[in-house]
Amino acid sequence: MPGGGPPTEGPPAGAPSVSEALRFAFGTLSVLRVRVERWDRPTAGRAMLCAPVVGVVLGALAALVGALVAWRAGGLLGAVAAVAVQAALTRGLHLDGLADVADGLGSGKPAEDALRIMKQSDIGPFGVLTLLLTLLAQIAALAGRFDASPWRGALAVLAAATAARCALAWGCLRSVPAARPGGLGATVASTVGTGGALAVSAGAALLLGLLGLTDGGSALWLPVALLVGLVCARLLLRRCVRRFGGITGDVLGAMAECAATGSLLTLALAG
C-alpha cells in the first residue's frame, strides 16, 4: 500500500461504511497517511466506487501546484510540475503498473509467463518506452492548456486525475475476473456492479461539467474528455483480459494512466 499502515486483521461484520471505503481507497491509491480499518472484498468494491474522490483530491493538489508554476514560469514547467506531483502522491503506483503491463503485453509469451514478467521488479524495454511516450504525451498536452491559462491547465489536470480513478471501477466489474490469486487485483476483482460504475462516472462528468462552466467551452469538453479516457481504458482492459485472463493491480494502474492520457489528448485536440 502506498499510504497508511497495514490493515487490521479480520474484517468486522456488517456492510462497510463510506468512511471505511474511503480509507481503503486513500490507503491503497495514495501516499496520504490513513488507517485502513477493513481489508475485505465488500470494502474493496465500495472503495473502487470511491476512487474518483481520491482523484479529485490528488488532482486538485497537482492542479494547484501546476497552476502556480505555470503562472510564474510558463506552461511547460507547470505541466511537468503537475505530472510530477501526481506521481509523487501515488508513489508512481499507476506508472509502475503501466510499465509492467507494457512489458507483459510486449513479451509475446503465454499468459503465465507474461504475468511472471509483470511481477518482476525490473522494467524492460517495452515498459521504458511506454512510460517515456506516455509522460511526454501528458506533459505536452498539459503544457498547451497551461499556456492558454493557468486555470484551464488546472481543469485539465483535475479532469485527467478524475478519469483515471473512474477507470478503476470499470476494471473491477463483476464480469471481469482476477488473472491470478493474491494481491490487490484479486481483492478488488469482480466487486463492482455496472450500475455503480455508471453512477460514479456520471457524477464525475457532472462535476467536471459544472467546473467547466467557469471556463466557457470546457463545460462540454471536460465531460467529453472523461468519456474518451474511459473508452481508452476499457479498450486496454479488453486486451488485458484476453491476454492475461483477467486483471491484476498492474492492469488497473495501466488503465488509470491510459484514461488520464486519453482525457488530456482529447482536451489538447479540442484546442
Number of C-alpha atoms within 10 A of each C-alpha: 18 17 21 18 13 12 16 12 9 10 15 12 7 7 10 21 13 13 13 19 25 23 23 30 26 28 25 22 25 24 18 16 13 17 17 23 22 22 20 16 18 18 26 26 26 24 32 30 29 24 25 26 21 22 26 22 15 25 27 21 18 26 31 23 20 31 27 18 21 26 17 11 11 18 27 21 20 31 32 20 22 32 21 17 21 22 18 14 19 20 17 18 22 24 23 21 24 27 26 31 31 24 24 27 21 14 17 11 13 12 19 14 14 20 23 10 20 26 15 10 9 11 15 18 13 18 23 16 13 18 19 12 11 19 17 14 16 24 24 18 23 32 25 18 26 27 18 13 17 25 21 20 28 27 26 31 34 26 35 31 31 32 36 31 31 36 34 30 30 27 34 30 20 15 14 19 20 22 22 15 10 10 11 17 22 20 21 30 26 22 24 26 16 13 10 17 21 15 12 20 25 16 14 23 24 15 17 25 20 16 17 21 13 13 13 10 12 22 19 15 21 30 24 20 29 30 22 21 30 27 17 20 30 19 12 19 22 15 14 22 18 11 20 22 18 25 27 32 23 24 29 31 27 29 33 30 30 27 32 32 28 27 33 29 20 20 24 18 8 12 9
